[in-house]
């Protein structure tokens, strides 16, 4: 969760919700406050609202728009490579104000984190519930090795090199595919091993 000062254009406080989804931010409310949450559990998207002093604020991912099931399949390997992750990053959320997405990307304590969320891909197909919007999806496993012992073969990285959405081939740019999630979608990501 992020408490933002809309007038100053900055994050003034942040918190991580507990297992029950509850959260508490101990900070004074700015004159124009906004609370935005990245929802990355069962439903993936944004929730937001403007808090009122002294009153609890209930956030629900539905405030950011409808959710759609996206079925993701992996091709290119006999089995899902160990450590493969599905990376999900919204470019636009159709029904949420643009400031919500901008707030999730704003620095907190001078640090900016990359990406929205990723989850392990242990089976194919897998289904994720994404908020209506334009999303970048990739299946990847990046292995970085500083040095190899003599005779030791480094494990390969896996990247997305080809993709289809609802049966039509789509362009892969920077190892990811852009999908307009405005209805249930079927995405096939072909992965390839690289050294």
C-alpha positions as CSV (number, residue, x, y, z in Angstrom):
1,X,0.0,0.0,0.0
2,X,1.2,3.5,-0.7
3,X,-0.1,6.7,0.8
4,X,0.4,9.4,-1.8
5,X,0.3,13.2,-1.6
6,X,-1.3,14.2,-4.9
7,X,-0.4,17.8,-4.6
8,X,3.3,17.1,-4.0
9,X,3.3,14.1,-6.4
10,X,5.1,11.8,-4.0
11,X,4.7,8.7,-1.7
12,X,4.6,9.8,1.9
13,X,4.2,6.4,3.5
14,X,3.9,2.7,2.6
15,X,3.0,-0.6,4.2
16,X,2.6,-4.3,3.3
17,X,-0.7,-5.9,4.0
18,X,-1.0,-8.9,6.3
19,X,-2.2,-12.4,5.3
20,X,-5.8,-11.3,5.8
21,X,-5.4,-8.3,3.5
22,X,-5.5,-5.8,6.4
23,X,-3.0,-2.9,6.6
24,X,-2.3,0.1,8.7
25,X,-0.4,3.2,7.6
26,X,0.7,5.4,10.5
27,X,1.1,8.8,8.9
28,X,-0.7,12.1,8.7
29,X,-3.0,12.5,5.7
30,X,-1.9,15.1,3.2
31,X,-4.5,17.6,2.0
32,X,-5.2,15.5,-1.2
33,X,-4.4,11.9,-0.2
34,X,-4.6,8.7,-2.3
35,X,-4.0,5.2,-1.2
36,X,-3.0,2.7,-3.9
37,X,-2.4,-1.0,-3.6
38,X,-0.7,-3.5,-5.9
39,X,-2.8,-6.6,-5.7
40,X,-0.6,-9.6,-6.6
41,X,-2.2,-12.6,-4.9
42,X,-5.2,-14.4,-6.5
43,X,-6.3,-11.3,-8.5
44,X,-3.7,-9.2,-10.1
45,X,-4.3,-5.5,-10.5
46,X,-4.7,-2.2,-8.7
47,X,-7.0,-1.0,-5.9
48,X,-7.2,2.6,-4.7
49,X,-9.2,5.1,-2.8
50,X,-9.1,8.5,-1.1
51,X,-9.0,8.1,2.7
52,X,-11.0,10.1,5.2
53,X,-9.3,11.0,8.5
54,X,-10.4,8.7,11.3
55,X,-12.3,6.3,9.1
56,X,-11.1,2.9,7.8
57,X,-10.5,2.6,4.1
58,X,-11.6,-0.6,2.4
59,X,-9.7,-1.4,-0.8
60,X,-11.0,-4.0,-3.3
61,X,-9.3,-4.9,-6.5
62,X,-12.7,-4.5,-8.2
63,X,-12.3,-0.7,-7.8
64,X,-9.7,-0.8,-10.5
65,X,-12.0,-2.6,-13.0
66,X,-13.1,-6.1,-14.0
67,X,-10.9,-9.2,-13.8
68,X,-10.4,-11.6,-16.7
69,X,-8.9,-15.1,-16.7
70,X,-5.8,-15.3,-18.8
71,X,-4.7,-18.9,-19.6
72,X,-1.0,-19.2,-20.1
73,X,0.7,-22.1,-21.7
74,X,4.4,-22.7,-22.2
75,X,6.0,-24.4,-25.3
76,X,9.6,-25.0,-26.3
77,X,10.7,-27.3,-23.5
78,X,9.8,-31.0,-22.8
79,X,8.7,-29.9,-19.4
80,X,8.5,-26.5,-17.6
81,X,12.1,-25.5,-16.8
82,X,12.8,-25.3,-13.1
83,X,12.7,-21.7,-11.8
84,X,10.7,-20.4,-14.8
85,X,8.6,-17.4,-13.8
86,X,5.6,-15.6,-15.3
87,X,6.3,-11.9,-15.3
88,X,3.3,-9.6,-15.4
89,X,3.5,-5.8,-15.8
90,X,0.6,-3.5,-16.6
91,X,1.1,-0.8,-19.2
92,X,-2.4,0.6,-18.7
93,X,-5.3,-0.3,-16.5
94,X,-8.5,0.3,-18.4
95,X,-10.8,1.4,-15.5
96,X,-8.4,2.9,-13.0
97,X,-7.2,6.5,-13.1
98,X,-3.7,6.7,-14.6
99,X,-2.3,8.2,-11.3
100,X,-2.9,4.8,-9.6
101,X,-0.4,3.1,-11.9
102,X,2.0,6.0,-11.7
103,X,1.9,5.8,-7.9
104,X,2.9,2.1,-7.9
105,X,6.0,3.1,-9.9
106,X,7.0,6.1,-7.8
107,X,10.2,5.8,-5.7
108,X,9.7,4.8,-2.1
109,X,12.5,6.0,0.2
110,X,14.5,6.9,-2.9
111,X,14.2,3.4,-4.4
112,X,12.3,2.4,-7.5
113,X,11.5,-1.3,-8.0
114,X,11.1,-2.8,-11.4
115,X,8.1,-4.7,-12.6
116,X,4.7,-5.3,-11.1
117,X,4.8,-8.9,-10.1
118,X,6.1,-12.3,-11.1
119,X,5.0,-15.8,-10.0
120,X,6.6,-19.2,-10.4
121,X,5.4,-21.3,-13.4
122,X,5.3,-24.8,-12.1
123,X,2.7,-26.2,-14.5
124,X,1.3,-25.5,-17.9
125,X,-1.3,-24.3,-18.5
126,X,-1.7,-21.9,-15.6
127,X,-4.6,-19.4,-15.2
128,X,-4.2,-15.9,-13.7
129,X,-6.9,-13.3,-13.0
130,X,-5.8,-10.0,-14.5
131,X,-7.4,-6.6,-14.2
132,X,-8.8,-5.3,-17.5
133,X,-5.9,-3.4,-19.2
134,X,-2.9,-3.7,-21.4
135,X,-0.3,-6.1,-19.9
136,X,3.2,-7.2,-20.7
137,X,3.7,-10.9,-20.1
138,X,6.9,-13.0,-20.3
139,X,8.0,-16.4,-19.2
140,X,11.6,-16.3,-18.1
141,X,14.4,-17.7,-16.0
142,X,17.5,-15.6,-15.9
143,X,20.7,-17.2,-14.6
144,X,23.6,-14.9,-13.9
145,X,26.9,-16.4,-13.1
146,X,30.0,-14.4,-12.3
147,X,32.5,-17.2,-12.8
148,X,32.4,-20.9,-13.7
149,X,34.5,-23.6,-12.1
150,X,36.6,-25.5,-14.6
151,X,34.5,-28.2,-16.3
152,X,31.3,-26.8,-14.9
153,X,28.5,-26.1,-17.5
154,X,26.4,-23.1,-16.5
155,X,22.7,-23.6,-16.3
156,X,20.9,-22.0,-19.2
157,X,18.6,-19.0,-18.9
158,X,15.1,-19.3,-20.5
159,X,13.4,-16.5,-22.4
160,X,10.3,-15.9,-24.3
161,X,11.0,-15.8,-28.1
162,X,7.6,-16.4,-29.7
163,X,4.0,-15.9,-28.6
164,X,0.4,-16.4,-29.7
165,X,-2.7,-14.7,-28.2
166,X,-6.0,-16.5,-28.9
167,X,-4.3,-18.4,-31.7
168,X,-2.8,-15.5,-33.6
169,X,1.0,-15.0,-33.5
170,X,2.0,-11.7,-31.9
171,X,5.3,-9.9,-31.8
172,X,7.7,-10.5,-28.9
173,X,9.5,-7.2,-28.0
174,X,12.2,-7.2,-25.3
175,X,11.4,-10.9,-24.5
176,X,7.8,-10.1,-23.6
177,X,4.4,-9.9,-25.3
178,X,1.8,-7.2,-25.0
179,X,-1.8,-8.4,-24.4
180,X,-5.0,-6.3,-24.3
181,X,-6.8,-8.0,-21.5
182,X,-10.4,-6.9,-22.2
183,X,-11.9,-10.4,-22.1
184,X,-10.7,-13.9,-21.3
185,X,-7.5,-14.6,-23.2
186,X,-5.4,-17.7,-24.1
187,X,-1.7,-16.9,-24.3
188,X,1.0,-19.3,-25.5
189,X,4.6,-18.4,-24.8
190,X,7.4,-20.3,-26.4
191,X,10.6,-20.3,-24.4
192,X,14.1,-21.1,-25.5
193,X,17.3,-21.8,-23.6
194,X,20.1,-19.3,-24.0
195,X,23.6,-19.3,-22.5
